[in-house]
């Protein structure tokens, strides 16, 4: 009996040490709910114990793991790429949304809607091999800076969420990104930034094809939309790429609603978590009416569905890595 009590005490001590790794979090209800859930599903012989292979947690990227304002960072990349290659395309001077990009008219770019943004992404991504695209994105990250903070884009990751990822992995979870952003774009930086390898990144994509160029087999990105990993597409992509229903899902917008809904509809212990952007001093405060990352339905239904709302202003000591 004493031996089992000692083992139990050691186990709880290890859990507490792992929970203390959430150093950028205040002692809030959100933090406590996340820690309590993890302890509940990882304690052997507990009613809601989940086997290690079933401990899957999925995370949206834009607005959940890093910032997304004033526009998605991948769009900034596409805009910079269009400007750099504009001399090769004189027709862009009069063709939207390229004309707005070249005039620096961001409002005009956004007014072009999904069709216009798709054109920008296709023009800035297509025709390159996967390797060429990855190199171009890496080079961009090395020099590009956010217009408001002056930080490199890949340093505008949320330190408290990086700690959650590490905490979950320390407790036997496998962590995935499931994002509306481009899968090839995110795979360039996700492992270094979040500890998430390329094979655990799920995202939107252009179509690709296999070619042999100069005797070398390559995969080429085409100017055709392949899959949009947003809203109803997220659960579909999870089934296709992961093959297991997650037990935890983290998002920040109504684009993540179906992912949280599908995750928490399964049997056993499950948790949905929304990040609510409430901090207008250290980041940007936005929710219902935002043109990027709008959180409306999720804000209304989170409480009745038992989903956690992380209050960025109140729950986090720090936003970005210090």
Protein Blocks (a to p, Z undefined) as FASTA:
>chain_A
ZZmmmmmmmmmmmmmmmmmmmmmbccdfklmmmmmmmmmmmmghiaklccfklmccdddf
ehplmccbfbdfklmmmmmmmmmmmmmmmmlmmmcfklmmmnopaklmmmnommlmmmmm
mmmmgopafklmmmmmmmmmmmgccfklopafklmccfklmmmmmmmmmnopacddddfb
dfklmmmmmmmmnopafklcccdddddddddeehiacddddfbdfbdcehjlmmmmmmmm
nopacfbdcdfbfklmmmmmmmmmpgcjddddddddfbfklmccdfklpcghpafklmmm
mmmnopacddfklmpmbfbdZZ
